[in-house]
């Protein structure tokens, strides 16, 4: 089965529509639809319920997400292994990141290094935080930038860690909500609100993180995954839920989301947040080692 068609399928599942997937993949909606026709014909089943203004996954389509992810991940691992071997004698760094937020930290970290080393090439891979750690440990990536929600997070023994930023989480509330008129808030006042989080896979990792961090103030059922950052932020902006954001990015988020107010959390809870750079301690690529050595 064509790997690009599987990636298109996963993009539709992630963003919720053919049109959104087409925009993300720089394809026409017609091309996306044709690819999905071909996958359905190859499998002999319907993956989508298609209506004039709406497309949703069938039960089989939802179940196929796991299989498609396994195939794409296996291909990606093999491809990255080849790329890592070919990069061993070149000025190439293969870097993973887990979200748009981490992409901001990547730019901050690499700005000086790339300015001083213009011949270095960066190849990017977007994956979940857990998968990034596994890929770095297995030498499938040189480096990765990923968030952590505990001050003493355990890592594979092969992984080295450098903290990029260390701060706290704040809560984002719609300016349409009267509770947004203050600068800080007791989370108990938001107890009945949906808590929206973004994850680029079907993982419930962040649901578990937020449930534990906020000491059961929110039920697990309230803590809901959204398939794109844009959708999460828009739902918060129109007061369909709340979200937790890294404080270091609050000013950037305020510019991107003018209808969201970012409030400090009054409760005595674990609001810890950090973004870290991870690398393999046995990394022998000279360019990667040069970057790690230059990191302050």
N, C-alpha and C positions, 0 to 999 in steps of 0.2 A: 504494500500500500504506500502511495506517495506521501513522504514525510511532510511536505509543504501543505498538502490537503489536510493532514491531521492537525498541523499547527493552525490552519484556518479554522477547523472545527473547534479547537480549544479556545481560540480567540473569540468565536461567536459565543461559546459557553461562558466565557469570562465577561464579555461586555454586553451580552444580552440581545444582540440583534445582528442581522446580516450587514445592515448599513454601518453600524458602529465598528464592526470587525473590518469592513471594507476601508473605512477611514484610517484605522490603525495600521492596516497592512498596505495601504496605498494601492488598493485594487478597486475596481468598480463593483457595485452590489451585484451586477449580473455575473461577473467573474466568480464572486464568492458563491452565489447560488449554483452556478454550474459545477463548481468543485464539490459542493455538498450533494448535488444530484449524482455525481460520479461515485462518491463514497457510499451513498445509500444503495446505488445499483450494485456496487461491488459486494456490499454486505448482505444485500437482499432484504433489508429492513428499513423502516422509516425512523430517522433520527429526530425529525422536526415536525411539529404541527405548524403548518404554514397557512396563515390567513392574510387578508389584504394588508392590514396595518400592524400585524403582530406575528412574531415567530417565537415559538417556545420548544424546548426539548421534550421529546416523548420520554416515557419511562426507560425504554431501551437506550435512548440518546443520553440520558443522565447516567445510566450504568456504563455507557461506552466511554465516558470521560476518563475513568480510571485506566482502562485499557489504552486509550490514546496517549495519556500521560506517560504510562510505562514505556510505550514504544518510542515516543519522542525523547524521553529521558535517556533511554538506552542508546539511541542514535546520538544524542547530544554528548553523552559520556564518551562514546567511541570517537566522535569528531573532535572533542576537546583533547582527548589523549593524543591524537595525531597532531593537533595544533600545538600542544605543549611540547611534543618532541621536536617539531619543526622550529619552534621558537627558542630552543635551547641555545642556538648560536646566532640569534638575531636580536634586534632592538624591539622586541614585542613583549607586552605585558597583557595577559588575559585576566580581566578583572570582572568579578561578579558583584551585583548589587540586588537588593531585594524590593526596592520601591522608589517612587519619585522622591520621597524624603531623603533616602540614602544617596540618590543621584546628586542632590545638592551638596551633601558632605563630600562626595567624591570630587566634585569640582574644586572645593576649597582645599582638599588635601593635595591634589595633583597640580594645582595651578603653578606653584613655584618650580616643582620638579620638571614639568613639561616645558616651561619657559627656558629653563637652564639646559634642557636636553631635548631640543626640537626634533631629533631623529627618532626618538622613542615613539612607538605606535601602541595605542591602547585598543584592545578588542573587548567588547562588553558582552556580558551574559546576565540576563535577569532571571532570577530563580527565587524560591522561598528561602528564608533565613536558614532553616534546618538543612535544606539541600545544599546550600552554599557551603556550610561547614563540612558536610560530608565530602563535597567535591574538592575542597582545599586539602582536607586530610588525605584524600586519595590521589593527590597530585593531578586533578582534573582542572584546577584553576590555580593561577599564581597567587591571587589576592582576592579578598571579598570585603565589602562594607555592609554591615548588618546591624540592626538594633539589638539592644539587650535591656531587660526590664528588672534585673536583679543586680545588685552591686558585686556579687560573687558568683558569677555564672560559671558552671563547669564546662570545660572544653575537652575535646579529644587530646590525648597527650602529645600528638604530633603538631598541634596548632599553637602558634604564637599569637598574642593579642596586643594591640596598641589602641588605647582609647582616643577617639577623635574629639568627642564632646561628652560631657557628663553633667546632667541637670535633672529636671523633673518634668512630669507630664502636667499639662493644663487641660481643662475641659472646654470644648467648643459648643456654644449654645447659640441658637438663632437670635438675632436682634429683634425678631418678632415676638420673642418670649419675654415677658416682663422680668424674669429672673436675670436677664442679661444686663440690667441697669447697674449692677454692682461690679466691683473689681475682683471679688472672690466669692466662693459659694460653698455651702455645706452640701455634699452629694446626696444627703438624705432628701433634700428638696427635689432631686431629680430621680428619685427612686422608681417612679412609674414610667419613665421615659425609655424608649428603645435606645440601646447603645450600639452604634454602628461602627464596624471596623472593616478595613480593606485587607484582603489577602488574595494573592494571585493564584492560589490553588484552593482545593476544597478542604484544606486543613482547618481544624478547630483549635489550633495552637493558641491564637490570640484570644479566642473565647475563654480558654482555660486561664490564660495569663490575667485577663481583666477581671475574671470572676475571683481569682485569688487575691489580686492586688487590692481590690476594692472591698475585700472582706465580706463578700456576700450581700452587699447593698443591692446589687442587681442580680436577678436570677439568670441562670445560663440561657434560659429561653429568651430573655430580653436582649442578650448580647448577640447581635446578628451580623453575619458576614455579608458584605456588599462586594460585587464583582469588579468594581473600578473605583479609584480614588475620586474621580469626577462625580460619579453617582453618589458616593458617600457624602461628599462635601455639599452637593446640591440638596440632598435630603435634609442635612443638618440646617442649611441656610433657610429652607422653607418650613422649618420647625417640625420635621417628621422624626426627629431623634437627636441624640447628642453624640459627641465623639471625643476621643482623647488624642492630644497632639503633643509633640515634643516642644517644650518651652523655647529652645533655641531657634525654632522655625516659626514661632508665633507671628513675628513681624512679616515674614514672607507670606505666610498663610493669610494674614489680614489683607494683604494686597490682592492675593488671588481670590479671596472669599470675603468681599466687603460686607456681606450680610451675617457673618459669623463673629460673635464676640468670644474672646478667649479669656477664661477666668481662672485665677489661682484656686487651688483646692484647700479649703479650711481644715478638713478632717485630718486626724493623726493617722495617716495610712501610708503604705509604701507607694509613693508616686515616682520612684526612681526611673530614670531613663538614661541610656547612653547609646552612642553609635561607635562601633569598634571596627578597626581594620584587622582582619585575620590573615595569617599566612602560614605556610608549612615551614616548620623549624629546620627541615633538611633541604629547603629550596636551594638549588645550585645554579639557577639562571643568574648570570652576572648583573643584568639590568635590574632584575627584581631585588637582588641583594643590595645593589647600589641604592635603590629607592628606600628599602627598609632601613639601611644604615643612615640615610639622610633624614629620616623621619624624626621630628622633634616632638 
